[in-house]
């Protein structure tokens, strides 16, 4: 693969060094975040070519893996270098900085300040990869919001603002990620009549960030019409998202009939996967995942993602 016309890059790639785009593909950490880690915190110090291009080797890739491991345990990015260099464990609770950002975003939503909500998320997005943000920020935030909206006057107003922002934010990132990938997409379909399913879009964002092109159908689709989508889109896999209980008997009877001829990986994601686990767990060809993170783990175990399993953990 050729990344640039510069001879110094091409020669270095042949010697086992990787340009930043390749490291981003291998680790799931985008180039903007890698540069921020280098400039702000000195976490990664790549080699430079005579023309100033960044180059990384396997040692750098392994260090990025270690950084991701700490981030996924809730450590603030500003504390990671100390832990990596000292090679010793510290009290994780002392360095868990997610609570402050969580409260800032809740306050922005309460004040209907989309700009503050967006600015806070953008700052976090420049420092943390999608999986870390999903695990430590977005999923806990959704839980807090559902609790808040259960009895809060103005809940639908807040919900409308937040859902519009989240769909635009994740949809835009999915759109741009799709332009970087080729091949048949993972098809994501919702099975419920909700106006908006945050979990569906989180699944799409995580999959696309991990190197898998995606297509999202966010309106409820009758199972009888799925074959049309499968024939016309020819996806590499099918992810069904449901946040409510389903007619599991109907699903068990009809889903194999409509999808088996295509022989593709099939996932059911969301609360419905937990609700119907007993009825559906032994259904041939179906994988159950209770949330977007579990769905990503299932995708990593399949041939759908370009990244090797483990680099995104």
HUSUL-V817439 format. One record per residue. N is the residue number from 0. D_CENTER is the distance of its C-alpha to the mean C-alpha in whole Angstrom. Layout:
# HUSUL-V817439
<<N | D_CENTER> <N | D_CENTER>>
This chain:
# HUSUL-V817439
<<0 | 26> <1 | 27> <2 | 25> <3 | 28> <4 | 32> <5 | 33> <6 | 35> <7 | 34> <8 | 30> <9 | 31> <10 | 34> <11 | 31> <12 | 29> <13 | 31> <14 | 32> <15 | 29> <16 | 27> <17 | 24> <18 | 23> <19 | 20> <20 | 18> <21 | 19> <22 | 17> <23 | 14> <24 | 14> <25 | 15> <26 | 13> <27 | 10> <28 | 11> <29 | 12> <30 | 16> <31 | 16> <32 | 15> <33 | 17> <34 | 20> <35 | 20> <36 | 20> <37 | 23> <38 | 25> <39 | 24> <40 | 24> <41 | 25> <42 | 23> <43 | 23> <44 | 26> <45 | 26> <46 | 29> <47 | 30> <48 | 32> <49 | 35> <50 | 34> <51 | 31> <52 | 28> <53 | 26> <54 | 26> <55 | 24> <56 | 25> <57 | 24> <58 | 25> <59 | 22> <60 | 20> <61 | 21> <62 | 21> <63 | 17> <64 | 16> <65 | 19> <66 | 17> <67 | 14> <68 | 16> <69 | 17> <70 | 15> <71 | 13> <72 | 16> <73 | 17> <74 | 19> <75 | 19> <76 | 18> <77 | 22> <78 | 23> <79 | 21> <80 | 24> <81 | 27> <82 | 25> <83 | 25> <84 | 28> <85 | 30> <86 | 28> <87 | 29> <88 | 27> <89 | 28> <90 | 27> <91 | 24> <92 | 25> <93 | 26> <94 | 23> <95 | 21> <96 | 20> <97 | 18> <98 | 20> <99 | 22> <100 | 19> <101 | 18> <102 | 22> <103 | 22> <104 | 19> <105 | 21> <106 | 24> <107 | 23> <108 | 22> <109 | 26> <110 | 27> <111 | 25> <112 | 25> <113 | 22> <114 | 22> <115 | 22> <116 | 19> <117 | 18> <118 | 19> <119 | 18> <120 | 14> <121 | 15> <122 | 17> <123 | 14> <124 | 12> <125 | 14> <126 | 15> <127 | 11> <128 | 8> <129 | 5> <130 | 5> <131 | 9> <132 | 8> <133 | 7> <134 | 9> <135 | 12> <136 | 12> <137 | 11> <138 | 11> <139 | 15> <140 | 15> <141 | 15> <142 | 17> <143 | 20> <144 | 20> <145 | 21> <146 | 24> <147 | 25> <148 | 25> <149 | 27> <150 | 30> <151 | 30> <152 | 32> <153 | 30> <154 | 27> <155 | 26> <156 | 27> <157 | 24> <158 | 22> <159 | 22> <160 | 22> <161 | 18> <162 | 17> <163 | 18> <164 | 17> <165 | 13> <166 | 14> <167 | 15> <168 | 13> <169 | 10> <170 | 12> <171 | 13> <172 | 10> <173 | 10> <174 | 14> <175 | 14> <176 | 11> <177 | 13> <178 | 16> <179 | 16> <180 | 15> <181 | 18> <182 | 19> <183 | 19> <184 | 15> <185 | 14> <186 | 15> <187 | 14> <188 | 16> <189 | 17> <190 | 20> <191 | 21> <192 | 23> <193 | 21> <194 | 21> <195 | 18> <196 | 15> <197 | 12> <198 | 10> <199 | 11> <200 | 9> <201 | 6> <202 | 6> <203 | 7> <204 | 5> <205 | 2> <206 | 6> <207 | 7> <208 | 6> <209 | 7> <210 | 10> <211 | 11> <212 | 12> <213 | 12> <214 | 14> <215 | 14> <216 | 17> <217 | 17> <218 | 21> <219 | 22> <220 | 23> <221 | 26> <222 | 26> <223 | 29> <224 | 28> <225 | 25> <226 | 27> <227 | 27> <228 | 24> <229 | 23> <230 | 27> <231 | 26> <232 | 22> <233 | 23> <234 | 19> <235 | 18> <236 | 17> <237 | 16> <238 | 14> <239 | 16> <240 | 15> <241 | 18> <242 | 18> <243 | 22> <244 | 24> <245 | 25> <246 | 28> <247 | 27> <248 | 31> <249 | 30> <250 | 27> <251 | 28> <252 | 31> <253 | 29> <254 | 26> <255 | 27> <256 | 30> <257 | 28> <258 | 25> <259 | 27> <260 | 29> <261 | 26> <262 | 25> <263 | 21> <264 | 18> <265 | 18> <266 | 16> <267 | 17> <268 | 14> <269 | 15> <270 | 18> <271 | 20> <272 | 19> <273 | 20> <274 | 23> <275 | 24> <276 | 24> <277 | 27> <278 | 28> <279 | 25> <280 | 24> <281 | 27> <282 | 26> <283 | 26> <284 | 23> <285 | 21> <286 | 18> <287 | 17> <288 | 14> <289 | 15> <290 | 11> <291 | 8> <292 | 7> <293 | 11> <294 | 10> <295 | 7> <296 | 10> <297 | 13> <298 | 11> <299 | 12> <300 | 15> <301 | 16> <302 | 17> <303 | 14> <304 | 12> <305 | 14> <306 | 13> <307 | 15> <308 | 14> <309 | 14> <310 | 13> <311 | 10> <312 | 11>>
